[in-house]
Amino acid sequence: MTQQTIDEITACMAIAGGDSSIQKIQTAHRLKLAEFWEIKAGDKILEIGCGQGDTTAVLAHLAGEAGRVHGIDIAPADYGMPITLGDAIGKLKQSRLGERIRVDFETDILSEKIEFREKEFDAIVLSHSSWYMQSADELEAVLKKLRGWGKKLCFAEWDMRVSRIDQYPHFLSVLIQAQYEAFKETSESNVRTLFTPDSLRPIAKQAGWTITAEESIDSPDLQDGEWEVQQLLADFEAKTEAFGRMPVKLKGLIESEMGLLKHALTSGPIKPLAAFAFIGE
């Protein structure tokens, strides 16, 4: 991975406010993931939960002119801010990578209408998209359906195993969200179901995948930990007021955790959790 590669990929992407420095950091992280997954020129890739294309752009770059990336996302094209999914993917489609990319929005991978040929794809990618699933059962069903379509599964999600104290605020913000999200039937939160490495391994196995390699990949310059904390602090009171079914003792526990989070913020900068990545075959 070189700075030139990062710059070339980022130049193909929609940039909010005209400052590409944040996107370059995000792109560098996705390159680390893709290099671990051993994405190569000519690969045919299916990406589940492609969002605004942070990973899509990297996959398309590495797949080269002979490869292709088919992204699928359940959200509508007008979802997202400050740039919508549709605008972000539209920019990618207009770039030099555009001919290698196809994206379908408002598409549920579990729909009976969605089918692909046996082993049609060299790689199936889920990159920081599993926490958007409504349950462990949904993730297992998705992985099981994907099993017939791809030669290998390339997976990454935030790793809840804290290795440095400056990751603690990110950890707490995610844990707090996961607890009150458990009492919601529908959600648009970033954390709808919390998975850890220890919970992901048996889910992948039950779905028919054998994990052949795994790694915790740290990208300390990422802004995601800070973003997650800021979002929680901004939304917390409005979110919890709506949960009448939540036990009183659990509300007290979450409020105590919020106190811990606010105290942790006085200790220094917020760094993101590492990413737990694995390859399944």
N, C-alpha and C positions, 0 to 999 in steps of 0.2 A: 504494500500500500504506500503510495507516494502522495505528496501534496498536489502534484499535477493531476493525478487520478481523481482526488477529492474535488479539485476545482472543476475538472471537466464534467463530472457528474452533477455537481451543484449548479453549474451553468444551465442545465437542462430543466431546472425545477423552478416552481413559482416561489418567490421570496416576499414575505410580508415586510413592508417598510423599506425595501431596497437594500437592507443589510444582510449579507449572506453568511456572516460569521457563525450564527447559531446553526444554520442548515449544514454548514461544513462540518461542525462537530457531530451532528446527527448522522451525516453521511459516513464519517470516519468510523462510527460505531457499527453501522450496518455493514461496512466493508469487513470489519473484524469478524462479524457473524458469518458472512458469506464465505470468507476465506476458511473459517473453521468447517463450514459445511462442504467445502471443496466444490463450489459452483464453478463450472468451467465453460469455455466457449462451445457453442452448439447445443447447450442444454435446453430442454423444453421444460418449463417451470410453471406450476400452478401455485398461486399465492392466495391463501385464505385470510381475509381481513386486511386487505391491502391499504385501506385508509387513504391518506393523502399521497401515498407513493414513496415514502422515505426509503423503504426497502426495495420497492418495485424498480426504482431508478438504478439502484446498485445491481440488482439481479440482471436487468436488461443490459447494463454496461458489460458485466462479466460474461453473459451469455453470447454476446457478440452478434454480428449480422446473421449468423446461421442459427441463432437461438431465438426463443420467444418466451414471453412472460404473460400468462393469463391470470389477471387479478380478479378476485371476487370479494365483494363486500355487501353485507346486509343493509348497510345504511344508504339513504338516498343521496343523490349527488349534491343536494343543497345543505347537507349536514357538515358541520365543522366551522371553526373560526381560528384566526382571522381570515383564513382562506378556506373556502369550501372544498369538499372532496372533488367535486366536479371541476372546479377551476384549477385545482392542483394537478389532476390527471390530464386535464385539457392542455395545460402547459407542457407536460411531459410528452403528450401525443404530438405536439407541434415541434418538438425538438428532434435532434438526430437519432434519439432512441425510440421515437414514436412508432415506427413501423414494426418494432419488436414487441410492442405492448398492446394488450387488449384488456379492458376492465369492464366488468359487469356490476353495476350498483343495484341495490334493492333485490339482491339475490341470496336466497337461503340455501346454503349448500346441502341441507338435509331435505330439500324439496324433491319429490319424486320426479320432477321435470328435469332435474340436473343430473346428467350422466355423462361419463366419458369412457373412452375405450380402455380395455385392460392394459395397464402399464403404459398409458399414453404419455406420461410425464417422467422425465429423469429425476425430478425433485419436486416435492410438495412442501411449501414453506408456510409456517405460522410464526410470524415475527412480532412479539409483543402484542398478541391479539387474543390470547386465551382468557385473560381476566375479563374480557367482554362477554364471555359465555354465561348463560343463566344458571348453569349447574355443572357438576362433575359428570352427570349422566349425558348432558348435551355434548360436552367435550369428547367423551368416549364414543358417542354415536358419530360425531364428525370424523374422528380419527379412524374409526372402523370403516366408514364409507370411503374414506380416502385410500384405504389400504389397497384396494384393487387398482387404483388409478396411477400409482406412482412407484418408482423403484426404491426411493428413499424418502424419509420424512426429515425435514430440517426445521427444528423447533427452537424458539427462544422466548423466555419470559423473565421478568425481574426475579432475582434470586433473594429470597427472604432471609437467607443466612447472613446476618450482619458480620462483616469482617473488620470494620473500622467504626469508631465512635461517630464520625461525621456522617455516616449513613443512617444513624439512629432516627433522625427526624423523618426521613423518607419511609423507613420501616414503620414507625408509629402512625404516620398519616395513612398508609395503606391498610394497616391492621384496624384502625378505627373505622375507616370506610367499609371494610369487609364486614365488620360486626353489625353496623346498622343497615347495610344493604341486605343482610340475611332476613330482614323483616319486610322487604319490599317485593311485590309480585312482578313489577316491571321497573325498568331502570334505564337511564342513559349515562350512568356513572362510568368512570374509567375502571372501577374495580367492582364488578358485579359478583364474581366468584373468585376467591383467593386460592391459588394453587402454589404449592411449594415443590421443590425437587422430590421430596419423599412421597408426595401425593401424585405427582405427575408420572413417576416411573410405573406404578401399577396400572394407572389408567392407560398408558401406552401399551403395556403388556396385554391387558384385557382386550384392547382394540386390535391386537394381532401384530404389533410392532416389536422388534427386538432392538434395544438400544445398543449400538455398537461403539459409540463414543460420546462423551459428555465433558463439558468444561464450564467453569464459571469465568465469564469474560467481563473484566472491569474496564469501564470507560468513565473515569472520574470527572471529566470535563462536561459531561452531559448535564443539561439543565432540568431534566425530568423530576428529580427529587425536589428541587425548589418549586417547580410548577405545581407538583402534587400537594405540597404543604400549603402553598398560597391558596390553592383552590379549596382545600378543606377548611382553612381558617375563614375564608369568605362565605362559605356555604353552610357551615356547621349548624348554626342555630336554626336556620330555615329547614334544614334536612331533618334534624332530630325532632322538631316540634310535630312533624307529621306521623310519627311512629307510635300511635297509641297502644299498639299491641306489645311494645317492648317492655319487659319486666323492669320494675323500679331499680332493682339491684344492678341490672345490666346498664341502665342509664347512668347510674352512679359510677360504675366501672369505666364507662366511656368518658365521662367527665373527668375522672382521675387521670386517664390516659391523655386527655387533652391538656391537662395541667403539666404532665410530664413533657409533652411535646413543646409547649410554650417555654418551659424551662430550658429544654435542649436547644432552643433557638438562640439563647443567650450565650451559648458556648462557642460559637464560631460558624463558619460557612456550612451550607448544606451540600452534601455530595450524594449522588444517586447510588442505589443498590447496584451490585453487579448484575449481569444477565446470566441465567442458567440456560445453556444451550446444549442440545443433544442431536445426534443423528440416529434415526431408526430405520431398520431394513426388514 
